[in-house]
Amino acid sequence: MRLVGLAQADPRVPTTGPGATSKFLFNALAQRHELVARHGVDLTRAQRALLAAATFHPSRDTWRDRLYWKGRLALNLRSLNSRRALRRVDEPFDLVLQIFGLFRTQGARYALYVDNTVELSRRHWPDWVAVEGRALERLYEWERRLYGDALHIFTLGGPAARSVVDFYDVPQERVTVVGGGANFDVLPDRPTSSREPTVLYVGSDWRRKGGDVLIDAFRRVRSGHPEARLQIVGTEEPAAEDGVEVLGFLRDRDRVADMYARASVFCLPSRFEPYGLAPIEAMAHELPCVVTPGALAEVVLDGETGIVVPPEDPVALAGALSRLLDDPGYARRLGTNGRARVEEHLTWDAVAERMTPGLERVVSGGPAGRAPRSTGRFRRGSAERVASS
């Protein structure tokens, strides 16, 4: 099978976040198939200038959203760039694999790998898609065409898969939940240093990821564990206080790895999370995780690799954190299970293996055409199979 990989950012450049997902997934696919090219389709400098002028808004946040990804003009410009990128591919290929839904591949058959949809964001975290009325309907229609033209759609988690099927009317047989992987070239060494009474949070979007709830819960934890610390990485939003260390964004990956190795608990009490790669990174370091339901609970198995607590519940969150700090043996057992789960199921090699049957069916299916629509509902079992595998 001969594939071309397309992503928003250049997937050949070492990076973090969504760009790292493209890089590591394409590397894994290249071990199984012939990846003849990989390209980014992000806006050029001239396109950014054009977009800035065309989408000006007095609100800086709204303007930034329109400029970088949420506006249809930005989506269409990146889609145009996909056609230009494919023209630079000299070798024949069977299929394009597009990473995420911030453009639509033009000029070739394509499959998609996505973590989220506009509908899912509007339902759980509307701040991400702050448009209404006709503008929102046009955005939905743009996505329907994106998903309708895709020959197959792979999703990281079950919530995105259910949204694609239930809201966007994609037949369930064209949707597969394949999960995500740890963004490491090789998995980290097993920790050898002793654990400290530290709760570690890694994330940039402080309120969406439940940071305020975590602060409330940690104050309760400190009443029984005055020696405990909370380390916050990825944001400078909360104010430091007794026991709370706010470190902001850290580019030194070795330092972050050392923090994973020394902490006792990783916590991500998100109000909404399309999937959650940070807990995979934590589990790779044998760190037990405390998370909230949804896609995070497909990554972290309650009572096996961590504890799942209700969102917006600082009392339950404090209880889970205290339990892990009080019982190092239990925390260590969850951490060991988490590392085993990463090794067996949550690597990019494992994701590529789960994707391969769907890719092979598409490639062997003949010429592309607009796929038939269906209103069939997504079977939750397919998401559960990945979550429990």
C-alpha positions as CSV (number, residue, x, y, z in Angstrom):
1,M,0.0,0.0,0.0
2,R,1.4,3.4,-1.0
3,L,0.3,6.3,1.2
4,V,0.7,10.1,1.3
5,G,0.4,11.7,4.7
6,L,-1.1,15.2,5.0
7,A,-1.3,17.3,8.2
8,Q,-1.8,20.9,9.1
9,A,1.7,21.5,10.4
10,D,4.8,20.0,8.7
11,P,4.9,16.4,10.1
12,R,8.6,16.1,9.3
13,V,9.5,18.8,11.9
14,P,10.0,17.7,15.5
15,T,7.3,19.4,17.6
16,T,4.8,18.9,20.4
17,G,1.0,18.8,20.5
18,P,-1.0,17.9,17.3
19,G,2.1,18.2,15.1
20,A,3.7,15.4,17.1
21,T,0.7,13.2,16.5
22,S,1.2,13.5,12.8
23,K,4.9,12.9,13.0
24,F,4.7,9.7,15.2
25,L,1.7,8.2,13.4
26,F,3.3,8.7,10.0
27,N,6.5,7.1,11.3
28,A,4.6,4.1,12.5
29,L,2.7,3.7,9.2
30,A,5.9,3.9,7.3
31,Q,7.1,0.8,9.1
32,R,4.1,-1.2,7.6
33,H,3.4,0.5,4.3
34,E,5.2,2.7,1.7
35,L,4.8,6.3,2.8
36,V,5.8,8.0,-0.4
37,A,5.5,11.6,0.9
38,R,4.3,13.6,4.0
39,H,3.5,17.2,3.8
40,G,2.0,20.1,5.9
41,V,-0.7,22.3,4.4
42,D,-0.6,25.2,6.8
43,L,-1.1,28.8,5.7
44,T,1.7,30.6,3.9
45,R,2.8,34.0,5.1
46,A,0.8,35.6,2.2
47,Q,-2.3,33.6,3.1
48,R,-2.0,34.7,6.7
49,A,-1.9,38.3,5.7
50,L,-4.9,37.9,3.4
51,L,-6.8,36.1,6.2
52,A,-5.9,38.7,8.8
53,A,-7.4,41.5,6.6
54,A,-10.5,39.5,5.6
55,T,-11.4,38.3,9.1
56,F,-10.6,41.3,11.3
57,H,-12.7,41.5,14.5
58,P,-12.3,43.9,17.4
59,S,-12.1,41.0,19.8
60,R,-8.6,39.7,19.7
61,D,-9.7,36.2,20.7
62,T,-12.3,36.0,18.0
63,W,-9.9,37.3,15.4
64,R,-7.3,34.7,16.4
65,D,-9.8,31.9,16.1
66,R,-10.9,33.1,12.7
67,L,-7.3,33.6,11.6
68,Y,-5.8,30.3,12.7
69,W,-8.4,27.6,12.2
70,K,-12.1,28.0,13.0
71,G,-13.1,30.3,10.1
72,R,-14.2,28.7,6.8
73,L,-11.8,30.9,4.9
74,A,-8.8,29.4,6.8
75,L,-10.2,25.9,6.2
76,N,-10.6,26.5,2.5
77,L,-7.1,28.0,2.1
78,R,-5.5,24.9,3.8
79,S,-7.6,22.7,1.6
80,L,-6.2,24.6,-1.5
81,N,-2.8,24.0,-0.1
82,S,-3.5,20.2,0.1
83,R,-4.0,20.2,-3.7
84,R,-0.7,22.1,-4.2
85,A,1.1,19.6,-1.9
86,L,-0.2,16.6,-3.8
87,R,1.0,18.1,-7.1
88,R,4.5,17.9,-5.6
89,V,4.3,14.2,-5.1
90,D,6.2,12.6,-8.0
91,E,5.5,8.9,-7.2
92,P,2.1,7.1,-7.7
93,F,0.1,6.5,-4.5
94,D,-3.1,4.7,-3.5
95,L,-4.5,6.9,-0.8
96,V,-4.0,10.1,1.3
97,L,-4.2,9.8,5.0
98,Q,-5.3,13.2,6.4
99,I,-4.6,14.0,10.1
100,F,-7.4,16.0,11.8
101,G,-10.2,18.0,10.2
102,L,-8.8,21.4,9.7
103,F,-8.7,21.1,5.9
104,R,-10.2,18.9,3.2
105,T,-7.9,16.9,0.9
106,Q,-8.4,18.0,-2.7
107,G,-7.3,16.1,-5.8
108,A,-7.0,12.5,-4.3
109,R,-8.8,9.8,-2.5
110,Y,-8.4,10.2,1.3
111,A,-9.1,8.7,4.7
112,L,-9.3,10.7,7.9
113,Y,-7.9,10.5,11.4
114,V,-9.7,12.8,13.7
115,D,-10.1,13.5,17.4
116,N,-13.0,15.9,17.5
117,T,-15.9,17.5,15.6
118,V,-17.5,20.9,15.6
119,E,-20.7,19.3,16.9
120,L,-18.9,17.6,19.8
121,S,-17.3,20.9,20.7
122,R,-20.5,22.9,20.5
123,R,-22.2,20.3,22.8
124,H,-19.5,20.1,25.4
125,W,-17.3,23.2,25.1
126,P,-18.9,25.9,22.8
127,D,-16.1,28.4,23.5
128,W,-14.1,26.5,20.9
129,V,-16.6,27.3,18.2
130,A,-18.0,30.7,19.0
131,V,-20.3,31.1,16.0
132,E,-24.1,30.9,15.8
133,G,-26.9,30.8,13.3
134,R,-26.1,30.7,9.6
135,A,-22.3,30.8,10.2
136,L,-22.6,27.6,12.3
137,E,-24.7,25.8,9.8
138,R,-22.2,26.6,7.0
139,L,-19.5,25.2,9.2
140,Y,-21.5,22.0,9.8
141,E,-22.1,21.7,6.1
142,W,-18.3,22.1,5.4
143,E,-17.7,19.2,7.9
144,R,-20.4,17.0,6.4
145,R,-18.7,17.3,3.1
146,L,-15.3,16.5,4.7
147,Y,-16.6,13.4,6.3
148,G,-18.9,12.4,3.5
149,D,-16.1,12.4,0.9
150,A,-13.7,10.5,3.2
151,L,-13.4,6.8,2.3
152,H,-12.9,5.9,5.9
153,I,-12.7,7.8,9.2
154,F,-10.5,6.7,12.0
155,T,-11.1,8.4,15.4
156,L,-9.0,8.6,18.5
157,G,-12.0,8.1,20.8
158,G,-15.6,6.9,20.9
159,P,-17.2,10.3,21.4
160,A,-15.8,11.6,18.1
161,A,-16.9,8.4,16.4
162,R,-20.4,8.7,17.7
163,S,-20.6,12.3,16.6
164,V,-19.5,11.5,13.1
165,V,-22.1,8.8,12.8
166,D,-25.0,10.2,14.7
167,F,-24.8,13.9,13.7
168,Y,-23.0,13.8,10.4
169,D,-24.7,10.7,9.1
170,V,-21.6,8.7,8.1
171,P,-22.3,5.0,7.9
172,Q,-21.0,3.2,11.0
173,E,-19.1,0.7,8.9
174,R,-16.9,3.6,7.6
175,V,-15.8,4.6,11.1
176,T,-13.2,2.9,13.3
177,V,-12.0,3.9,16.8
178,V,-8.3,3.3,16.9
179,G,-7.1,5.3,19.9
180,G,-3.8,7.3,20.1
181,G,-0.3,6.7,21.2
182,A,2.5,8.0,23.4
183,N,4.6,10.7,21.7
184,F,8.0,9.1,22.3
185,D,10.6,7.7,19.8
186,V,11.1,5.0,22.5
187,L,9.2,4.6,25.7
188,P,11.0,6.1,28.7
189,D,13.0,4.0,31.1
190,R,11.1,2.8,34.1
191,P,11.4,5.2,37.1
192,T,14.2,4.4,39.5
193,S,13.9,7.4,41.9
194,S,11.5,7.4,44.8
195,R,8.1,9.1,44.3
196,E,7.4,12.4,46.0
197,P,4.0,13.4,47.4
198,T,3.3,15.4,44.3
199,V,0.3,15.8,42.0
200,L,1.3,16.6,38.5
201,Y,-1.0,18.5,36.0
202,V,0.1,19.0,32.3
203,G,-2.2,21.0,30.1
204,S,-2.6,24.4,28.5
205,D,-6.3,25.1,28.5
206,W,-6.7,25.7,32.2
207,R,-10.4,26.0,32.7
208,R,-11.5,23.4,30.1
209,K,-9.2,20.9,31.7
210,G,-10.7,21.6,35.1
211,G,-7.7,23.4,36.6
212,D,-9.9,25.5,38.9
213,V,-11.5,22.3,40.2
214,L,-8.1,20.8,40.8
215,I,-6.9,23.8,42.8
216,D,-10.1,23.5,45.0
217,A,-9.5,19.8,45.5
218,F,-5.8,20.2,46.2
219,R,-6.5,22.6,49.0
220,R,-8.6,19.9,50.6
221,V,-5.8,17.4,50.1
222,R,-3.3,19.7,51.8
223,S,-5.4,19.8,55.0
224,G,-4.6,16.1,55.5
225,H,-1.2,16.1,53.6
226,P,0.6,19.4,54.4
227,E,3.7,18.1,52.7
228,A,1.9,17.5,49.3
229,R,2.7,19.6,46.3
230,L,0.9,20.4,43.1
231,Q,3.0,21.0,40.0
232,I,1.3,22.8,37.1
233,V,2.9,22.5,33.6
234,G,1.7,24.1,30.4
235,T,0.0,27.3,31.6
236,E,0.7,30.3,33.8
237,E,-2.9,31.1,34.4
238,P,-3.4,30.1,38.1
239,A,-1.7,32.1,40.8
240,A,0.9,30.3,42.9
241,E,0.0,29.5,46.5
242,D,1.2,27.3,49.3
243,G,2.1,23.9,47.9
244,V,1.3,25.0,44.3
245,E,4.1,25.4,41.8
246,V,3.1,27.1,38.5
247,L,5.8,26.3,35.9
248,G,4.2,27.4,32.6
249,F,5.2,25.9,29.3
250,L,8.4,23.8,29.5
251,R,10.4,23.1,26.3
252,D,12.9,21.0,28.2
253,R,11.4,17.5,27.7
254,D,13.9,15.9,30.0
255,R,12.8,18.1,32.8
256,V,9.2,17.2,32.2
257,A,10.1,13.5,32.1
258,D,11.9,13.9,35.5
259,M,8.7,15.4,36.9
260,Y,6.6,12.5,35.7
261,A,9.2,10.1,37.2
262,R,9.1,11.8,40.6
263,A,5.4,12.6,41.0
264,S,2.9,10.3,42.8
265,V,-0.2,11.1,40.8
266,F,-1.1,12.6,37.4
267,C,-4.4,14.5,37.4
268,L,-6.4,15.9,34.4
269,P,-10.0,16.6,35.6
270,S,-11.2,18.0,32.3
271,R,-14.7,19.3,31.7
272,F,-14.2,18.2,28.1
273,E,-11.4,16.3,26.4
274,P,-11.7,15.0,22.9
275,Y,-9.2,12.2,23.8
276,G,-6.2,12.9,26.0
277,L,-2.6,12.1,25.1
278,A,-1.1,13.5,28.3
279,P,-2.4,10.6,30.4
280,I,-0.8,8.1,28.0
281,E,2.5,9.9,28.6
282,A,1.9,9.8,32.3
283,M,1.1,6.0,32.2
284,A,4.3,5.4,30.2
285,H,6.1,6.8,33.2
286,E,4.2,4.4,35.5
287,L,2.2,7.2,37.0
288,P,-1.4,6.5,38.1
289,C,-3.9,8.9,36.7
290,V,-7.0,10.7,38.0
291,V,-9.3,11.8,35.2
292,T,-13.0,12.5,34.4
293,P,-15.4,10.5,32.2
294,G,-15.6,10.6,28.5
295,A,-12.8,9.9,26.1
296,L,-10.3,10.2,29.0
297,A,-11.9,7.1,30.6
298,E,-11.2,5.2,27.4
299,V,-7.5,5.9,28.0
300,V,-7.4,5.5,31.8
301,L,-9.3,2.4,33.0
302,D,-11.0,3.1,36.4
303,G,-9.6,0.9,39.1
304,E,-7.0,-0.6,36.8
305,T,-4.7,2.2,35.6
306,G,-6.2,5.1,37.6
307,I,-9.3,6.6,39.1
308,V,-12.2,8.2,37.2
309,V,-14.1,10.8,39.1
310,P,-17.2,13.0,38.2
311,P,-16.4,16.4,36.7
312,E,-17.0,19.6,38.7
313,D,-16.6,17.6,41.9
314,P,-13.7,18.8,44.0
315,V,-14.7,16.6,47.0
316,A,-14.6,13.4,44.9
317,L,-11.4,14.6,43.2
318,A,-9.7,15.3,46.6
319,G,-10.7,11.8,47.8
320,A,-9.1,10.1,44.8
321,L,-5.9,12.1,45.1
322,S,-5.7,11.5,48.9
323,R,-6.3,7.8,48.4
324,L,-3.3,7.5,46.0
325,L,-1.1,9.6,48.3
326,D,-2.2,7.5,51.3
327,D,-1.6,4.1,49.7
328,P,1.7,4.0,47.7
329,G,1.3,0.3,47.1
330,Y,-2.1,0.9,45.4
331,A,-0.7,3.8,43.4
332,R,2.3,1.7,42.3
333,R,0.0,-1.1,41.2
334,L,-2.0,1.2,39.1
335,G,1.1,2.8,37.6
336,T,2.5,-0.6,36.7
337,N,-0.8,-1.5,35.0
338,G,-0.7,1.8,33.1
339,R,2.8,1.1,31.8
340,A,1.7,-2.3,30.6
341,R,-1.4,-0.8,28.9
342,V,0.8,1.7,27.0
343,E,3.2,-1.0,25.9
344,E,0.5,-3.3,24.6
345,H,-2.2,-0.9,23.3
346,L,-1.3,2.8,23.4
347,T,1.7,3.1,21.1
348,W,1.6,4.6,17.6
349,D,2.7,1.2,16.3
350,A,-0.5,-0.3,17.8
351,V,-2.6,2.5,16.3
352,A,-1.1,1.9,12.9
353,E,-1.8,-1.8,13.3
354,R,-5.5,-1.1,14.1
355,M,-5.8,1.2,11.1
356,T,-4.3,-1.2,8.6
357,P,-7.3,-3.4,7.9
358,G,-9.5,-0.3,7.2
359,L,-6.8,1.2,5.0
360,E,-6.4,-2.0,3.1
361,R,-10.2,-2.3,2.5
362,V,-10.3,1.2,1.1
363,V,-7.3,0.7,-1.2
364,S,-8.7,-2.6,-2.5
365,G,-12.2,-1.1,-3.0
366,G,-11.6,0.5,-6.4
367,P,-12.1,4.0,-7.6
368,A,-13.3,6.7,-5.1
369,G,-16.7,8.2,-5.3
370,R,-18.9,10.1,-3.0
371,A,-19.7,7.6,-0.2
372,P,-23.4,6.8,0.4
373,R,-25.0,8.4,3.4
374,S,-26.8,6.6,6.2
375,T,-28.6,7.6,9.4
376,G,-27.5,4.4,11.2
377,R,-26.3,4.9,14.8
378,F,-22.8,4.2,16.0
379,R,-22.5,1.0,17.9
380,R,-20.8,1.9,21.3
381,G,-19.2,-1.6,21.4
382,S,-16.6,-0.6,18.8
383,A,-15.4,2.2,21.1
384,E,-15.5,0.0,24.1
385,R,-13.4,-2.7,22.3
386,V,-10.6,-0.2,21.9
387,A,-11.0,1.2,25.4
388,S,-10.8,-2.3,27.0
389,S,-8.4,-3.9,24.7
